[in-house]
Amino acid sequence: MRFEGTSAYVATPDLMLAVNAAIRLQRPLLIKGEPGTGKTMLAEQVAAALQLPLIEWHIKSTTKAQQGLYEYDAVNRLRDSQLGDPRVQDIANYIVPGVLWQAFEAAQPTVVLIDEIDKADIEFPNDLLRELDRMEFHCYELHRTVRAEHRPLVFITSNNEKELPDAFLRRCFFHYIKFPDRETMQRIVDVHFPDLKKTLLREALEVFFELRDIPGLKKKPSTSELLDWLKLLVAEDIPPEVLRSKDHKTALPPMAGALLKNEQDVHLFERLIFMARQGR
C-alpha cells in the first residue's frame, strides 16, 4: 500500500512521505496542525485512495478509552431481565463492540481515525498504549482475547490542546501539517473551485494572508475558513475590484464573519482600521 494523494486532497510531498512511513512501520500516524488544515480529511482521503473501509472515532471530553474497545450494556440487561427476556442468559447480547474491536475483526485492513485525541482526559492515550501496540485486548465478560486479523492503519489527530504522554508519542510516527504557503493554497482552492476567476482568487489570497499576518490575532483564519469565504464571495458575486480597493486596509473585508471568528479579533481589526484612517 502506498499513498500518493487524491484528486480531492492536495497532499504535500512531506505529508505523503509521513503517511507511507507509518504504513511501512505499522505505527499509528499522529497528525498535528492548526485547526482547519485537513487533518481529519487526510484519513478519509487515504482510505479512499487505498480503497479501504474507514472507521471513525471522534473524541469528546467525556470519551473513555474503554469505549473504543467495547462497552457492557448492563442497564439494558437489567431491564430485559425484569421483562423476562431470554436474551439475558447470554451476556454477549449486551457487549457493544467499539471502533478498535470493529477494526480488529474486519475482513480486510481498515483505516481507523481517532480524531482530536487531545480533547479527552490526559490518561486516555496511556489507556490505549497496549492495545495500539499489540493490536489486541481482552474482553473479560466473554473470557476471550480479541486480536487484529489485519493490522489497521491508524490516524490520530491533535490540535495541541494538551500534551500527550511520552510513552504514547514513542509508539507513533509524527507529522505536523504546516500551514500551506500561497502556491499550495492556490492548488487547494483549485480543487474546490476549479472555475474560480484567477483575478478574484489572487485578490482574495492577498487579503487572506494579510489578515493572517496581523499580530495578536487570537484565531487566525484557516484553510477551511478561506474556502467558506470564497464560497460566499462567489455566491454574492463580489467583484475582485472590491478586494483590490485602496481602502481594503481601512475597512473590514466583505463577508468578514467567515474569516474572523471571535469579537477580540474583530475589535483588533477595527482598531487597526481606525489607526490606518487616522494616518491617511
PLY file of the C-alpha trace (Angstrom):
ply
format ascii 1.0
element vertex 280
property float x
property float y
property float z
element edge 279
property int vertex1
property int vertex2
end_header
0.00 0.00 0.00
1.25 3.45 -0.93
-0.47 6.83 -0.69
0.18 9.30 -3.49
-2.59 11.81 -2.86
-6.02 12.11 -4.44
-7.77 14.50 -6.81
-9.80 15.83 -3.87
-6.91 16.40 -1.45
-3.67 18.31 -2.05
-1.02 16.38 -0.13
2.47 17.86 0.05
5.45 15.53 -0.54
6.39 15.54 3.15
2.84 14.59 4.13
2.76 11.70 1.66
6.16 10.62 3.00
4.77 10.59 6.56
1.72 8.52 5.57
3.82 5.96 3.74
6.35 5.80 6.58
3.53 4.99 9.03
2.26 2.29 6.67
5.71 0.74 6.40
6.44 0.94 10.14
2.92 -0.23 11.03
2.71 2.59 13.54
-0.16 5.00 14.23
0.31 8.31 12.42
-0.07 11.24 14.82
-1.06 14.36 12.89
-0.91 17.84 14.41
-1.52 21.24 12.85
-3.73 24.28 13.03
-7.48 23.58 13.07
-8.80 23.55 9.53
-5.64 22.31 7.83
-7.13 18.98 6.70
-6.02 16.60 9.46
-9.33 14.74 9.63
-9.81 14.77 5.88
-6.41 13.12 5.44
-7.65 9.86 6.93
-10.75 9.99 4.73
-8.70 10.54 1.60
-6.13 7.85 2.44
-8.98 5.36 2.94
-10.47 6.38 -0.41
-7.12 6.21 -2.22
-6.23 2.79 -0.82
-9.84 1.56 -1.17
-10.08 0.62 2.50
-13.05 0.98 4.86
-12.85 4.00 7.19
-13.85 3.62 10.85
-14.09 6.93 12.70
-13.86 7.66 16.43
-14.47 11.32 17.22
-13.21 12.04 20.73
-15.06 14.22 23.25
-14.05 15.42 26.70
-16.12 12.58 28.23
-14.78 9.81 26.00
-13.06 6.90 27.73
-10.55 4.56 26.13
-12.69 1.54 27.04
-15.38 2.77 24.66
-13.01 2.22 21.76
-12.71 -1.44 22.75
-16.23 -2.37 23.86
-18.96 -1.48 26.34
-21.08 -3.75 28.51
-24.71 -2.56 28.43
-25.69 -3.54 31.98
-28.71 -1.22 32.00
-30.37 -2.93 29.05
-29.60 -6.35 30.50
-31.22 -5.40 33.80
-34.29 -4.07 32.00
-34.56 -7.22 29.88
-34.24 -9.41 32.97
-37.14 -7.56 34.59
-39.20 -8.20 31.46
-38.26 -11.88 31.38
-36.41 -11.63 28.08
-34.47 -14.89 27.43
-31.64 -12.90 25.82
-30.31 -12.11 29.30
-28.92 -15.64 29.54
-26.18 -14.75 27.05
-24.05 -11.79 28.12
-22.73 -11.48 24.56
-26.05 -9.87 23.63
-25.05 -6.88 25.76
-21.48 -6.42 24.61
-21.25 -3.46 22.22
-18.07 -3.58 20.09
-16.13 -0.32 19.85
-14.15 1.14 16.99
-10.99 -0.91 17.62
-12.95 -4.16 18.01
-14.65 -3.47 14.67
-11.29 -2.78 13.03
-9.60 -5.82 14.57
-12.29 -8.21 13.35
-12.80 -6.65 9.92
-12.42 -8.98 6.95
-9.85 -6.64 5.38
-7.42 -3.94 6.53
-9.13 -0.73 7.61
-8.26 2.90 8.23
-9.07 3.97 11.80
-9.40 7.65 12.61
-9.04 8.70 16.27
-9.98 12.34 15.88
-8.88 15.09 18.30
-7.36 12.81 20.92
-6.29 15.84 22.98
-9.93 16.56 23.87
-10.04 13.56 26.19
-8.64 13.13 29.69
-4.85 13.09 29.96
-4.91 9.35 30.78
-6.81 8.49 27.60
-3.71 7.98 25.39
-1.97 5.90 28.07
-5.04 3.66 28.36
-4.68 2.73 24.68
-0.92 2.07 24.69
-1.05 -1.71 24.91
-3.97 -2.12 22.52
-2.42 0.02 19.79
0.99 -1.57 20.29
-0.01 -5.24 20.40
-3.21 -4.90 18.37
-5.18 -6.98 20.84
-7.23 -6.67 24.02
-9.11 -8.96 26.40
-12.88 -8.97 26.87
-13.33 -10.15 30.44
-17.10 -10.62 30.19
-16.68 -13.07 27.31
-13.39 -14.55 28.53
-11.77 -14.05 25.13
-8.95 -12.06 23.59
-9.76 -10.01 20.50
-6.80 -9.87 18.12
-6.44 -7.95 14.88
-6.95 -10.16 11.84
-5.45 -7.35 9.75
-3.45 -4.54 11.32
-5.39 -1.31 10.71
-3.79 1.92 9.56
-4.41 4.28 12.48
-4.60 8.06 12.13
-4.63 10.15 15.32
-5.26 13.89 15.13
-4.49 16.51 17.77
-4.99 20.27 17.98
-2.31 20.50 20.68
-4.79 21.42 23.42
-2.99 19.00 25.78
0.48 17.49 25.86
0.47 13.80 25.00
2.45 11.33 27.16
5.98 10.44 26.03
5.22 6.71 26.10
2.33 7.28 23.70
4.40 9.51 21.40
7.12 6.86 21.24
4.67 4.45 19.60
3.58 6.88 16.88
5.03 8.32 13.71
4.59 12.08 13.98
3.88 14.72 11.36
2.98 18.39 11.71
0.94 19.81 8.84
2.43 23.21 8.16
0.06 25.94 7.12
0.01 26.00 3.31
2.06 28.63 1.50
0.40 30.66 -1.25
1.25 28.22 -4.02
-0.09 25.22 -2.12
-3.15 27.19 -1.03
-3.89 28.07 -4.64
-3.73 24.37 -5.54
-6.13 23.58 -2.68
-8.57 26.25 -3.84
-8.34 24.98 -7.44
-9.52 21.56 -6.22
-12.62 23.05 -4.59
-13.29 25.90 -7.03
-11.87 24.87 -10.42
-13.81 27.60 -12.24
-12.95 30.46 -9.89
-11.75 33.59 -11.67
-8.00 33.95 -11.25
-8.29 37.67 -10.51
-10.74 37.03 -7.66
-8.55 34.26 -6.26
-5.44 36.43 -6.41
-7.08 39.33 -4.58
-8.77 37.02 -2.05
-5.48 35.31 -1.21
-3.85 38.71 -0.78
-6.49 39.77 1.77
-6.45 36.35 3.45
-2.68 36.20 4.02
-2.54 39.85 5.09
-5.22 39.05 7.66
-3.27 36.04 8.93
-0.17 38.21 9.32
-1.86 40.63 11.72
0.00 40.29 15.05
-2.14 39.48 18.04
-4.95 37.57 16.33
-6.45 35.06 18.74
-7.76 32.80 15.96
-6.06 33.07 12.59
-8.32 32.15 9.67
-7.62 28.65 8.39
-7.88 26.83 5.08
-11.47 25.74 5.73
-12.43 29.33 6.56
-10.83 30.59 3.36
-12.89 28.08 1.37
-16.07 29.19 3.15
-15.23 32.83 2.42
-14.58 32.15 -1.26
-17.89 30.29 -1.49
-19.67 33.38 -0.14
-17.77 35.74 -2.44
-18.84 33.67 -5.43
-22.45 33.32 -4.21
-22.74 37.09 -3.67
-20.89 37.83 -6.93
-18.35 40.08 -5.18
-16.09 41.57 -7.89
-12.30 41.43 -7.49
-12.24 45.24 -7.54
-13.86 45.33 -4.11
-10.98 43.32 -2.65
-8.40 45.26 -4.65
-9.67 48.63 -3.45
-7.12 51.01 -1.99
-9.33 51.17 1.07
-9.17 47.41 1.78
-6.85 48.09 4.73
-9.25 50.67 6.14
-12.41 48.57 6.05
-13.48 45.07 7.01
-13.37 42.63 4.08
-16.78 41.66 2.70
-18.25 38.63 4.48
-15.59 39.01 7.18
-17.59 36.77 9.52
-16.30 33.78 7.57
-12.72 34.71 8.48
-12.83 36.36 11.91
-14.48 34.10 14.45
-14.40 36.00 17.75
-15.08 39.51 18.98
-11.49 40.10 20.15
-10.15 39.66 16.62
-12.90 41.81 15.11
-12.13 44.57 17.64
-8.41 44.26 16.92
-9.01 44.59 13.20
-11.33 47.56 13.75
-8.64 49.29 15.84
-6.11 48.75 13.05
-8.60 50.19 10.56
-9.10 53.23 12.78
-5.34 53.74 13.07
-4.92 53.39 9.31
-7.61 56.01 8.69
-6.03 58.37 11.19
-2.70 58.06 9.41
-4.11 58.93 5.97
0 1
1 2
2 3
3 4
4 5
5 6
6 7
7 8
8 9
9 10
10 11
11 12
12 13
13 14
14 15
15 16
16 17
17 18
18 19
19 20
20 21
21 22
22 23
23 24
24 25
25 26
26 27
27 28
28 29
29 30
30 31
31 32
32 33
33 34
34 35
35 36
36 37
37 38
38 39
39 40
40 41
41 42
42 43
43 44
44 45
45 46
46 47
47 48
48 49
49 50
50 51
51 52
52 53
53 54
54 55
55 56
56 57
57 58
58 59
59 60
60 61
61 62
62 63
63 64
64 65
65 66
66 67
67 68
68 69
69 70
70 71
71 72
72 73
73 74
74 75
75 76
76 77
77 78
78 79
79 80
80 81
81 82
82 83
83 84
84 85
85 86
86 87
87 88
88 89
89 90
90 91
91 92
92 93
93 94
94 95
95 96
96 97
97 98
98 99
99 100
100 101
101 102
102 103
103 104
104 105
105 106
106 107
107 108
108 109
109 110
110 111
111 112
112 113
113 114
114 115
115 116
116 117
117 118
118 119
119 120
120 121
121 122
122 123
123 124
124 125
125 126
126 127
127 128
128 129
129 130
130 131
131 132
132 133
133 134
134 135
135 136
136 137
137 138
138 139
139 140
140 141
141 142
142 143
143 144
144 145
145 146
146 147
147 148
148 149
149 150
150 151
151 152
152 153
153 154
154 155
155 156
156 157
157 158
158 159
159 160
160 161
161 162
162 163
163 164
164 165
165 166
166 167
167 168
168 169
169 170
170 171
171 172
172 173
173 174
174 175
175 176
176 177
177 178
178 179
179 180
180 181
181 182
182 183
183 184
184 185
185 186
186 187
187 188
188 189
189 190
190 191
191 192
192 193
193 194
194 195
195 196
196 197
197 198
198 199
199 200
200 201
201 202
202 203
203 204
204 205
205 206
206 207
207 208
208 209
209 210
210 211
211 212
212 213
213 214
214 215
215 216
216 217
217 218
218 219
219 220
220 221
221 222
222 223
223 224
224 225
225 226
226 227
227 228
228 229
229 230
230 231
231 232
232 233
233 234
234 235
235 236
236 237
237 238
238 239
239 240
240 241
241 242
242 243
243 244
244 245
245 246
246 247
247 248
248 249
249 250
250 251
251 252
252 253
253 254
254 255
255 256
256 257
257 258
258 259
259 260
260 261
261 262
262 263
263 264
264 265
265 266
266 267
267 268
268 269
269 270
270 271
271 272
272 273
273 274
274 275
275 276
276 277
277 278
278 279
